[in-house]
Amino acid sequence: MPATLRDLTPEPFSSPAQVAVVLETIESFFRDRQDRRAVFATAYVAATRAVAGGIDGGFFRDKDWVTVYLLSFANLYRDALLAFDRGDIARVPRPWRRSFQLSSQAKGLVLQDLLLGINAHINHDLPIALVEAGIATSVGDRAHDHRAVNQLLEKSTDRVQKRIEDLYSPALGLLDRVFGPLDEKFTGFSFSVARESAWQSAEALERASDRARERSHIESRANIVAQAIEAPHARWVVGVLRRLEDTLSSDELLSLG
């Protein structure tokens, strides 16, 4: 068994297949240690496999660009994860810091673990990854492929939610059926809106005369969303949902419906 996360990913990612395999190993690493950073890793494995399948299947207009996009995106997650693991907190973007701290200490809900990771990766990392991949040329094709990624991710949403329910929180399925889409109702977070906003942020970053300042703005905006996810207005709801997650079996939850 690997002793550290660095053992799992000693070098930056270099292919979509490698990303998927290493993310699965990271997911197992966290699950073996009952570290709830596994929740986001579970979702990220599925997302990576969906996009990698699209690359292999000719789904995109520019598969080489989407490959660079996927690798840049994954390496930003890797960098934040390893910096947090070695205690170099100053190098961990604030939205990731909130995500890793809450999840590693299991202080919140599985839903929060998932959404904090998604927020950090989309609202913070994705604009940076898009600029690293390059959006200044062939903008029409690249915008098309960015939105085509959304289609693949939407198709995998039910499968991802089912796996997270099975592994971490049987309550999620019941609560989603009772209250509707919990991500938006509970925290105001919208996955599709976030990905569209990430493209707009990437365009602003691409044009910025001071990219360090613009990246700071991107980090601040993502951190505000993270604060909302971590501390929703109806705090009593967190306690109620946490008790559901912790104490009821799948059969008991279904009987409530």
ZIGI-V639318 format. One record per residue. RES is the residue in one small letter. PHI is phi in degrees with one decimal (999 if undefined). NEAR is the number of other ideal C-beta (glycine too) atoms within 12 Angstrom. D_FIRST is the distance of its C-alpha to the first C-alpha in Angstrom with 1 decimal. Layout:
[[RES	PHI	NEAR	D_FIRST] [RES	PHI	NEAR	D_FIRST]]
//
This chain:
[[m	999	10	0.0] [p	-62.8	18	3.8] [a	-82.7	10	6.4] [t	-139.1	17	9.1] [l	-63.9	32	10.8] [r	-59.0	20	12.5] [d	-63.6	16	9.7] [l	-77.7	29	9.9] [t	-142.1	29	13.6] [p	-68.3	15	15.1] [e	-126.2	15	18.4] [p	-56.8	20	20.6] [f	-63.9	32	20.6] [s	-128.8	20	23.1] [s	-154.3	21	23.6] [p	-58.1	32	23.6] [a	-62.3	22	21.4] [q	-63.8	25	18.7] [v	-56.7	36	19.1] [a	-61.8	29	18.7] [v	-65.6	22	15.6] [v	-68.0	36	13.8] [l	-62.5	41	15.3] [e	-62.3	25	13.9] [t	-68.5	23	10.3] [i	-63.7	39	11.5] [e	-57.3	35	13.2] [s	-64.8	23	10.3] [f	-56.5	27	8.4] [f	-70.3	34	11.8] [r	-64.0	22	12.6] [d	-60.6	16	9.9] [r	-100.4	22	11.3] [q	52.6	16	14.8] [d	-100.0	28	15.5] [r	-77.3	35	18.4] [r	-63.1	41	17.9] [a	-62.0	36	16.3] [v	-61.1	43	20.0] [f	-65.3	43	21.1] [a	-58.3	47	18.0] [t	-59.8	38	19.0] [a	-66.2	41	22.5] [y	-69.8	42	21.7] [v	-57.7	34	19.9] [a	-63.1	32	23.1] [a	-63.7	41	25.3] [t	-64.3	41	23.8] [r	-65.5	31	24.0] [a	-64.9	31	27.6] [v	-70.5	38	28.7] [a	-60.9	33	27.0] [g	-63.4	25	28.9] [g	-66.5	30	32.0] [i	-63.1	32	31.7] [d	-66.3	20	31.3] [g	-90.6	15	34.1] [g	71.8	13	36.6] [f	-75.8	23	36.8] [f	-104.5	32	37.4] [r	-70.0	22	40.4] [d	-131.0	27	38.4] [k	-66.6	25	34.9] [d	-66.0	19	34.3] [w	-66.1	31	35.0] [v	-63.3	39	32.7] [t	-63.5	30	29.9] [v	-63.4	28	30.4] [y	-56.1	42	30.8] [l	-62.6	45	27.4] [l	-70.0	32	25.6] [s	-60.1	32	27.5] [f	-60.2	41	26.7] [a	-65.0	41	22.9] [n	-70.4	30	22.8] [l	-66.8	40	24.7] [y	-62.5	46	22.0] [r	-57.0	34	19.3] [d	-61.0	31	21.6] [a	-65.7	37	22.2] [l	-62.6	44	18.6] [l	-70.3	28	17.6] [a	-62.7	22	20.9] [f	-63.4	31	20.4] [d	-64.4	30	16.9] [r	-90.3	16	18.5] [g	81.4	13	21.6] [d	-89.0	15	24.0] [i	-62.9	17	25.7] [a	-61.8	12	28.8] [r	-95.3	18	27.1] [v	-97.9	29	25.8] [p	-53.5	36	28.6] [r	-55.7	32	30.1] [p	-64.0	42	29.4] [w	-70.4	40	25.7] [r	-58.6	30	25.9] [r	-62.6	38	27.5] [s	-61.5	46	25.0] [f	-66.4	41	21.8] [q	-66.4	27	23.6] [l	-65.3	35	24.9] [s	-70.6	40	21.8] [s	-66.3	29	19.3] [q	-95.8	17	21.9] [a	52.3	25	22.7] [k	-91.4	21	26.4] [g	-115.9	37	27.8] [l	-95.1	39	27.9] [v	-57.7	41	25.5] [l	-58.2	44	28.4] [q	-67.7	43	28.4] [d	-55.6	42	24.7] [l	-67.5	44	25.3] [l	-70.4	44	28.6] [l	-64.1	46	27.7] [g	-66.9	49	25.0] [i	-62.5	44	27.5] [n	-59.3	44	30.2] [a	-61.6	48	28.3] [h	-76.0	45	27.3] [i	-86.5	47	30.7] [n	-72.4	45	33.2] [h	-100.0	45	31.6] [d	-74.9	44	29.5] [l	-63.2	42	31.4] [p	-58.9	41	34.8] [i	-67.0	39	33.2] [a	-63.2	39	31.3] [l	-62.1	39	34.6] [v	-68.2	31	36.4] [e	-62.3	28	33.9] [a	-74.4	34	34.2] [g	101.2	24	38.0] [i	-120.3	35	40.4] [a	-76.8	17	43.6] [t	-115.3	13	44.5] [s	49.2	19	44.8] [v	-58.3	20	44.4] [g	-61.0	13	45.7] [d	-65.8	20	43.1] [r	-73.2	31	40.3] [a	-64.0	28	41.4] [h	-60.6	21	41.6] [d	-67.8	35	38.1] [h	-59.8	40	36.8] [r	-75.3	23	38.5] [a	-66.0	29	37.5] [v	-58.0	43	33.8] [n	-55.7	30	35.1] [q	-61.3	20	36.4] [l	-66.0	31	33.1] [l	-68.0	32	31.2] [e	-63.4	19	34.0] [k	-65.9	20	33.7] [s	-94.3	29	30.0] [t	-59.4	25	30.7] [d	-62.2	16	31.3] [r	-65.4	21	28.2] [v	-64.9	32	26.1] [q	-61.7	33	27.9] [k	-62.7	21	27.5] [r	-66.6	31	23.7] [i	-67.5	40	23.6] [e	-58.3	30	26.1] [d	-64.0	17	24.2] [l	-85.8	28	20.8] [y	-126.2	37	22.1] [s	-156.2	39	25.9] [p	-58.0	30	28.4] [a	-65.0	35	31.1] [l	-58.2	39	30.8] [g	-64.0	29	32.6] [l	-63.2	26	35.4] [l	-64.2	32	36.0] [d	-63.7	27	36.1] [r	-70.0	17	38.7] [v	-76.6	19	40.7] [f	-100.3	22	40.7] [g	86.7	11	40.2] [p	-58.5	22	37.7] [l	-67.6	35	36.0] [d	-58.5	33	34.7] [e	-79.1	21	38.3] [k	-69.4	21	40.0] [f	-83.0	34	37.6] [t	-126.2	34	36.9] [g	81.0	22	39.2] [f	-81.8	36	36.3] [s	-123.1	25	37.1] [f	-61.3	35	34.5] [s	-65.5	22	37.3] [v	-64.9	19	39.3] [a	-63.3	35	36.4] [r	-68.1	35	35.7] [e	-67.9	22	39.5] [s	-63.5	27	39.7] [a	-61.9	40	36.8] [w	-63.7	33	39.0] [q	-63.9	23	41.9] [s	-65.2	34	39.9] [a	-64.2	39	38.8] [e	-62.2	23	42.5] [a	-64.7	25	43.5] [l	-66.8	34	40.8] [e	-61.4	25	42.0] [r	-84.7	15	45.6] [a	-63.1	20	45.0] [s	-76.4	10	46.7] [d	-121.4	12	44.2] [r	-68.8	20	40.8] [a	-62.5	13	39.1] [r	-66.3	14	41.4] [e	-66.4	23	40.8] [r	-62.8	27	37.0] [s	-64.0	19	37.6] [h	-65.2	22	39.7] [i	-60.5	38	37.0] [e	-62.5	32	34.5] [s	-64.1	20	37.2] [r	-64.6	30	38.0] [a	-65.4	42	34.4] [n	-69.3	27	34.0] [i	-63.1	23	37.2] [v	-63.1	37	35.7] [a	-60.4	40	32.5] [q	-61.2	25	34.8] [a	-65.9	27	36.6] [i	-68.8	39	33.4] [e	-71.9	36	32.1] [a	-134.3	22	35.5] [p	-63.5	29	37.7] [h	-60.3	15	41.3] [a	-86.6	16	41.2] [r	-64.8	16	38.8] [w	-63.2	11	39.7] [v	-62.0	23	38.2] [v	-58.8	26	34.7] [g	-62.6	17	35.2] [v	-63.9	19	36.5] [l	-66.4	33	33.8] [r	-63.6	24	31.0] [r	-65.7	17	32.5] [l	-62.3	30	32.6] [e	-61.1	32	29.0] [d	-84.1	20	28.0] [t	-115.1	15	30.5] [l	-104.2	24	31.7] [s	-79.6	16	30.2] [s	-59.2	22	30.7] [d	-63.3	11	33.8] [e	-65.8	15	35.3] [l	-64.2	26	34.9] [l	-63.2	17	36.6] [s	-66.8	11	39.4] [l	-68.5	17	40.1] [g	-80.0	18	40.9]]
//
